[in-house]
Amino acid sequence: MPGVVLVMTERLAPNSLLSQLDMQPRVRSFLARALEQGRTSHAYLFLGAPGSGKLEAAWALAQALICDDGGCGTCDHCVRVARRTHPDVHLFSPESATGYLIAQTRELLEDVALAPIRAKAKVYIVDRAEQLRANSANALLKTLEEPPAGVTFILLGTSADAMLPTIVSRCQCVPFRTLSEEQAVAAVERACGAPRGRCRMALSVTGGPARAAEFLKSAERQDARRATVRALDMLRRSDEADILMAAKDLVLAVKAPLDEVKSTQKAVLEQNADYLSRGALKQLEDRNKRELSARERSGIMEALASARSLLRDCLLRLEDPAADLVNEDVPEVVERLAAATDTAGAVRALEAVSRAEARIARNITPQLAIEVMLFDIRKALLCL
């Protein structure tokens, strides 16, 4: 594995994304020094547990590489990267339950050969890189080793052991340390100023500090969580029609934040129409559709995480009535759920959430998966 030299000094613009990597100071220092010395790699592999900040660091590095001033945090390039709308920074995630599709890799390689749209550089962020199948990874290898000038790859993974050695050998590996719960909560508090209890709840829903801070700043995403809480709370007195309506309402709540994404995508297309060929515009439109699908899927999984968090509190209340709740803003809901079941029922309800996640991973329609989940949870909870 390529060695990593970590240093502890940096001079960063206060508004840059890189300056905000408070919970990974060694990574921040390493990247800042590489940028300052003009010695950035053509390919990075960020390694660490989920929630350790790899994706946030990838966007921070992308901002610094795209910006003409190394990440000033205020120019048009920096603002677009911070909003995740820059046309020269591309985020790829697995589009199949079993990993990356070969078509995704083919599209990436075709895009690499094109000139940047607005900036002088291009950045490709490959999330969950351990899910690159052998054929996809092999197709990527040569370009990863010798990309065109101005192109940088940032791969994100949990462990080098889970990836092809040939992929690892072509990247500069950067390890991310795992955050404790207290560190994660503190990071969210600093990012958005919310009370500690709200930060704990957001972390239980999203899994990472940066995502938790974004969640607490989004009224629509919090509405989706409230819809999930309502759906579980009303199960004890719901008939089949009520449950079907609750599942429909939950899916609609999950889709609500996508309106802003669609508006942003439309604006970006209009702004870049004069720069792009018809083929490039079609590629951007296709990517936008995939982004919407990915965000809807992420919202559904967030709703399921909300359900799991609430049911864990129910189980905790049954096992230890004095324990602190994560969902401390809805203690009455937790009490009602706990009063309706026993430990075995709460465990079966949690298993229903896991089954729903597995079904959605197999591309079962989210609304159908949620309907089945709610019916299963009702059956589990009404065991007394």
C-alpha positions in Angstrom: 0.0 0.0 0.0 1.4 3.4 -0.9 2.7 5.2 2.2 1.1 8.3 3.7 2.9 11.2 5.2 0.6 13.2 7.5 1.5 16.7 8.6 -0.2 19.0 11.0 0.1 22.5 9.6 -2.2 24.1 7.0 -3.3 27.5 5.7 -6.8 27.3 4.5 -9.4 29.7 3.4 -12.0 29.9 6.3 -14.9 29.4 3.9 -13.4 26.4 2.2 -14.8 22.9 2.6 -11.3 21.7 3.5 -11.2 24.0 6.5 -14.4 22.3 7.9 -12.9 18.8 8.3 -12.6 19.3 12.0 -13.0 15.7 12.9 -10.2 14.5 10.6 -7.4 17.0 11.3 -4.6 14.7 10.1 -6.4 14.1 6.8 -7.0 17.8 6.5 -3.4 18.6 7.1 -2.2 16.0 4.7 -4.4 17.3 1.9 -3.7 20.9 2.6 0.1 20.4 2.4 -0.2 18.4 -0.8 -2.2 21.3 -2.3 0.2 23.9 -1.0 3.2 22.1 -2.5 1.5 21.3 -5.8 2.0 17.6 -5.2 -1.5 16.2 -5.3 -2.0 12.7 -6.7 -3.9 11.8 -9.8 -5.8 9.2 -7.8 -6.7 8.9 -4.1 -8.2 6.1 -2.1 -10.0 7.3 1.1 -10.3 4.4 3.5 -12.5 4.4 6.7 -15.7 3.3 8.3 -19.0 4.7 7.2 -19.6 8.0 8.9 -15.9 8.8 9.2 -16.2 11.8 6.7 -14.7 10.3 3.6 -17.3 11.7 1.2 -17.1 15.2 2.8 -13.3 15.1 2.5 -13.7 14.1 -1.2 -15.9 17.1 -1.9 -13.5 19.3 0.0 -10.5 18.1 -2.1 -12.6 18.5 -5.3 -13.3 22.1 -4.4 -9.7 22.9 -3.9 -8.7 21.2 -7.2 -11.4 22.9 -9.2 -10.9 26.4 -7.7 -8.4 28.6 -9.5 -7.1 29.7 -6.1 -6.9 26.3 -4.5 -10.2 26.4 -2.6 -11.1 30.0 -1.7 -14.6 29.0 -0.7 -16.3 32.0 -2.3 -15.8 31.9 -6.0 -18.3 30.5 -8.5 -16.4 27.2 -8.7 -16.3 26.8 -5.0 -19.9 27.6 -4.5 -21.0 25.2 -7.1 -18.9 22.4 -5.7 -20.2 23.1 -2.2 -23.8 22.9 -3.6 -22.9 19.7 -5.4 -23.8 21.2 -8.8 -20.5 21.8 -10.5 -20.5 20.1 -13.9 -16.8 19.1 -13.7 -17.1 17.2 -10.4 -18.9 13.9 -10.8 -20.1 11.6 -8.0 -20.6 7.9 -8.9 -22.4 5.4 -6.7 -23.4 1.8 -7.3 -26.6 1.5 -9.3 -27.1 -2.1 -8.6 -27.7 -4.0 -5.4 -24.6 -6.1 -6.2 -22.3 -3.3 -7.2 -21.3 -1.0 -10.1 -22.7 -1.7 -13.5 -20.2 -2.0 -16.4 -22.3 0.7 -18.1 -21.5 3.1 -15.3 -17.8 2.5 -15.8 -18.1 2.9 -19.5 -19.9 6.2 -19.1 -17.2 7.4 -16.7 -14.4 6.5 -19.1 -16.2 8.2 -22.0 -16.6 11.3 -19.8 -13.0 11.4 -18.8 -12.0 11.9 -22.4 -14.1 15.0 -22.7 -12.8 18.5 -21.9 -14.0 20.2 -18.7 -17.1 22.3 -19.0 -16.4 25.3 -16.8 -13.2 24.7 -14.9 -9.6 23.7 -15.8 -9.8 20.4 -14.0 -12.2 17.5 -13.5 -12.8 15.3 -10.5 -14.4 11.9 -10.3 -15.6 10.7 -6.8 -16.3 7.0 -6.8 -18.3 6.1 -3.6 -18.2 2.5 -2.2 -15.4 1.6 -4.5 -15.2 -1.9 -3.0 -18.4 -2.6 -5.0 -16.5 -2.2 -8.3 -16.9 -5.6 -9.9 -13.9 -7.3 -11.4 -14.9 -6.3 -15.0 -15.6 -2.7 -14.0 -12.4 -2.4 -12.0 -10.3 -3.8 -14.8 -11.9 -1.4 -17.3 -11.0 1.5 -15.0 -7.4 0.4 -14.3 -5.5 1.9 -17.2 -7.3 5.3 -16.9 -6.8 5.3 -13.2 -3.1 4.8 -13.7 -2.6 7.4 -16.4 -5.6 9.8 -16.5 -5.7 12.8 -18.8 -4.0 15.9 -17.5 -6.2 17.8 -15.0 -8.3 14.7 -14.1 -8.3 13.4 -10.5 -10.0 10.3 -9.1 -11.1 10.0 -5.5 -12.2 6.5 -4.6 -13.9 5.9 -1.2 -13.8 2.5 0.5 -14.0 0.8 3.9 -10.9 -1.3 3.6 -8.1 -1.9 1.1 -8.5 -5.7 1.7 -12.0 -5.5 0.1 -10.7 -4.1 -3.1 -8.6 -5.3 -6.0 -4.9 -4.9 -5.2 -4.3 -3.5 -8.6 -6.8 -0.7 -7.8 -5.2 0.0 -4.4 -1.7 0.1 -5.9 -2.6 2.9 -8.3 -3.9 5.2 -5.6 -2.6 7.3 -2.8 -4.2 5.8 0.3 -5.5 8.1 3.0 -6.8 6.5 6.2 -9.7 8.0 8.1 -10.1 7.3 11.9 -13.4 6.2 13.3 -15.3 8.8 15.3 -16.7 8.1 18.7 -20.3 8.9 19.3 -19.4 11.9 21.4 -17.0 13.2 18.7 -19.7 12.8 16.1 -22.3 14.6 18.2 -19.9 17.4 18.9 -19.2 17.8 15.2 -22.9 18.1 14.4 -23.4 20.6 17.2 -20.6 22.8 15.8 -21.9 22.5 12.3 -25.5 23.5 12.9 -25.8 24.7 16.5 -28.7 22.3 17.3 -29.2 20.9 20.8 -27.3 17.7 21.7 -30.5 15.6 21.7 -31.4 16.6 18.1 -27.9 15.9 17.0 -28.0 12.4 18.4 -31.3 11.8 16.7 -30.0 13.1 13.4 -26.9 10.9 13.6 -29.1 7.8 14.2 -31.0 8.6 11.0 -28.1 9.6 8.8 -25.0 7.7 10.1 -22.5 10.6 9.8 -21.8 14.1 11.1 -22.0 15.9 7.8 -25.1 14.2 6.7 -26.6 14.8 10.1 -26.0 18.5 9.9 -27.6 18.6 6.5 -30.6 16.7 7.8 -31.1 19.2 10.6 -31.0 22.1 8.1 -33.6 20.5 5.9 -37.2 21.0 6.9 -38.4 18.5 4.2 -36.1 15.7 5.4 -37.3 16.2 9.0 -40.9 16.1 7.8 -40.2 12.7 6.2 -38.8 11.5 9.6 -42.0 12.8 11.3 -44.1 11.0 8.8 -42.3 7.8 9.7 -42.8 8.4 13.4 -46.6 9.0 12.8 -46.9 5.9 10.6 -45.4 3.7 13.4 -47.4 5.4 16.1 -50.7 4.8 14.4 -50.2 1.2 13.6 -51.9 0.0 16.8 -55.2 1.4 15.7 -54.9 1.2 11.9 -56.7 -1.0 9.4 -55.4 -2.1 6.0 -56.5 1.1 4.2 -54.9 3.3 6.8 -51.6 1.5 6.4 -51.6 1.8 2.7 -52.3 5.5 2.9 -49.5 5.9 5.5 -47.0 4.2 3.2 -48.1 6.5 0.3 -47.8 9.6 2.5 -44.4 8.5 3.6 -43.1 8.1 0.1 -44.5 11.5 -0.9 -42.7 13.1 2.1 -39.4 11.4 1.0 -39.8 12.9 -2.5 -40.5 16.4 -1.3 -36.8 17.5 -1.0 -36.3 16.4 -4.6 -38.1 19.5 -5.9 -35.2 21.7 -5.0 -32.8 19.3 -6.6 -34.8 19.2 -9.8 -34.8 23.0 -9.9 -31.0 23.2 -9.4 -30.5 20.6 -12.1 -32.7 22.5 -14.6 -30.7 25.7 -13.8 -27.4 24.0 -14.4 -28.6 22.6 -17.7 -29.8 26.0 -18.9 -26.6 27.7 -17.8 -24.4 25.2 -19.6 -26.5 24.7 -22.7 -24.2 26.9 -24.8 -21.1 25.0 -23.7 -22.3 21.5 -24.3 -22.8 19.4 -27.4 -26.0 17.5 -27.9 -24.3 14.3 -26.7 -22.9 16.0 -23.6 -26.2 17.4 -22.8 -27.8 14.0 -23.1 -25.2 12.6 -20.7 -25.8 15.3 -18.2 -29.6 14.7 -18.4 -29.1 11.0 -17.9 -26.8 11.7 -14.9 -29.4 14.0 -13.4 -32.0 11.3 -13.7 -29.7 8.9 -11.9 -29.0 11.5 -9.2 -32.7 11.9 -8.6 -33.2 8.2 -8.3 -30.2 7.9 -6.0 -31.5 10.7 -3.8 -34.9 9.2 -3.6 -33.4 5.9 -2.6 -31.3 7.6 0.0 -34.4 9.3 1.4 -36.2 6.0 1.6 -33.3 4.5 3.4 -33.2 7.5 5.7 -36.9 6.9 6.5 -36.2 3.3 7.3 -33.3 4.4 9.5 -35.8 6.6 11.4 -38.0 3.6 11.9 -35.1 1.5 13.2 -34.0 4.3 15.6 -37.5 4.6 17.0 -37.9 0.8 17.4 -34.5 0.5 19.0 -35.7 3.1 21.6 -38.8 1.0 22.1 -36.6 -2.1 22.7 -34.3 -0.1 25.0 -37.3 1.1 27.0 -38.5 -2.5 27.5 -35.0 -3.6 28.6 -34.0 -0.6 30.7 -36.7 2.0 31.6 -34.1 4.4 32.9 -32.0 4.5 29.7 -31.7 7.7 27.6 -33.7 7.7 24.4 -32.2 8.8 21.1 -35.6 10.0 19.9 -36.1 12.2 23.0 -38.4 14.6 21.2 -41.1 11.9 20.9 -40.9 10.0 24.2 -44.7 9.5 24.3 -44.5 7.6 21.0 -41.8 5.3 22.4 -43.9 4.7 25.5 -46.9 3.8 23.5 -45.0 1.4 21.3 -43.3 -0.2 24.3 -46.6 -0.6 26.0 -48.1 -2.5 23.0 -45.4 -5.2 22.8 -42.6 -7.1 24.5 -38.9 -7.6 23.8 -39.5 -10.4 21.3 -42.1 -8.2 19.4 -39.7 -5.3 19.3 -37.0 -7.5 17.9 -39.4 -8.8 15.2 -40.3 -5.2 14.3 -36.7 -4.3 13.8 -36.3 -7.4 11.6 -39.1 -6.1 9.5 -37.2 -2.9 8.9 -34.1 -4.9 7.8 -36.2 -6.9 5.4 -37.6 -3.7 3.8 -34.0 -2.5 3.3 -33.1 -5.8 1.7 -36.1 -5.6 -0.6 -35.3 -2.1 -1.7 -31.7 -3.1 -2.4 -33.2 -5.7 -4.7 -35.0 -3.0 -6.5 -38.5 -3.8 -5.1 -40.7 -0.7 -5.4 -40.1 1.4 -2.3 -43.8 2.0 -1.6 -44.5 -1.8 -1.8 -41.6 -2.5 0.5 -42.8 0.1 3.0 -46.4 -1.3 2.9 -45.2 -4.8 3.7 -42.9 -3.4 6.4 -45.7 -1.6 8.2 -48.0 -4.6 8.1 -45.1 -6.7 9.5 -44.4 -4.2 12.2 -48.0 -4.0 13.2 -48.2 -7.8 13.5 -45.0 -7.8 15.6 -46.1 -5.0 17.9 -49.6 -6.3 18.6 -48.2 -9.5 20.1 -49.6 -9.0 23.6 
